[in-house]
Amino acid sequence: MFFPTVLAQTGEWSLAGSSGVVCIHTALLTNSRLLCFARPEKDQYPINANTNGLLSTEIDLLARVNADGTWTSKFTPVPVTNNPFCAGHALLPNGSVFVAGGDNQSDPYNKDQYVNGRQGRRIYNPCPDKSCIGSWTILPDMTSERWYPTVVTLADGSVLIVGGNTKNLDFDRLTDENNPTYEYWPPKQGTWPKRLDLLVWAFPHHMYPITYQLPSGKIMIFASNKTILIDQNDNVVNLPDMPQMDHSPWIYPHTPTAAVLPMTLKNNYSFVMQVCGGSKLSSKDASPMCWRLNADDPNPTWTQVKDMPAPRLMPDVVLLPDGKMLYVNGLKWGQAGGNAGQVQYARDPVYQADLYDPETETWTTLASATQKRLYHSGALLLESGHVVTTGSEMDNYDDFYGPNSVSLQRTCMPTMENQTVLAVSENVCRSPFNYNIERFTPPYLQKGERPVIKTAPAITTHGSVIQLDLSSSTDNIARVTFTRLASTTHSTNTDQRFIELKIIARSSSALFVQIPENKNIAIVGNWFIWALDKNSVPSVAKTINLQLGQPTKVQIPADAKSNALKGTVGLLTGLIALLSL
């Protein structure tokens, strides 16, 4: 008999190796690999010796699995020839990473490794297996510069690029630097980019606008406290404003995080966005608030839900395979922004992980991380069911706020007025660059035996019925869920989605499940498929590439039981005949 432990209730954190660069931008590749890219380490800081100044790495998280079950990752530097820092990105249908915009800094060490990337478009193409390392492909530039744009992969496999700035935003120098437009890649016919009045109005609170494709096919864009919908003909409709409250604009630098709530059979795959955190209007304290918007409903409405247990500025949220949501990272005071090491803009790291159940609207506080995840951090779900956190350019936090900070502030702080400090190599000042990857083991991985999916199809299409072969009986399987692989930066993740799949039938060792028919609900690309038992313990995921195309239906054995008849003897003659049409 399995007896719950403290770990089964709160989870566990462990270090998992180095990323080589600060993961300001993090994307999940297949085979437990990450792509990370950063900005140059320059000025008072020496060149990044891990990569000899290169800005991106590919990381094998499972390079070494230790005897105690922890991991030690291995990174490989990868050259990119234009600067992708502060770009937007999303995962393409084939699992490659599309990156638009970037920074104007060229190589500060005169190695000619990269140039201005503000107008850049580029794709990272991962190796299909672990036999090689991926590489960057540079595409033709955009017609305008974009710094802090949002990028979204759409249902047809194209990419939407929204907003951004033409310069590094400085609230003390607000000039004509807004890029209040959107465009597509591959480019659509017609005159592009097109202007968005929402982004004109929102300036300077317009960067990394929250953007999603809706089940109706429309596109939702939320900036500050206003929301619009764009239809397939690029017509714009305004939705109700978020109510006035003690909250700064819900966008950078008062950064919250947002996610689409799990789409389940119970809620009929309804689309609801939840946005949490950010900072108050009355002070620089972080906000614990969470609000929801049902943007695709006939009567869209903003609804406030229960606050987070800890207020968070710059949080990250991860959709877990059991349908719960993990909130991590962030701080309790200040605002986002600053050069590497400028920790004076935000303080009071939040270490605890908070678990949210969207069905019961309840919060549970879990174990605390060991790493400070401040400005430029991220978090992603892995196929093992673990979550990794990455990044932060403010790891010199204790030089400013620690017990010896009074003596170190003048010497070590890279303020805007004093960009010359003692070298980190002199061991006087802490480096701001956090290369540590930290792994979180959620409570569901501490509950005992896990289901095992033995085989799953590598490819599927919308509306298809697929077969999952398990290495044990299917009697204990309660749910099958689908989560899309994702990428994240600046608390922005447009890729992740959670969908509960319908179990059509089951045999003694196989499940037959259906992919949603609506391509706007399940966006093309790589997805993890999970089998969960009656205790909500998930299997290790299998990766399935969801493509456009006609649905296919596997043959269901005559002795398989309908899921509606689970535990009875009924045969599926009618269902089999239907699926054979």
Disulfide bonds with the S-S distance in Angstrom:
Cys23-Cys36 2.02
Cys127-Cys132 1.83
Cys276-Cys290 2.08
Cys412-Cys429 2.10
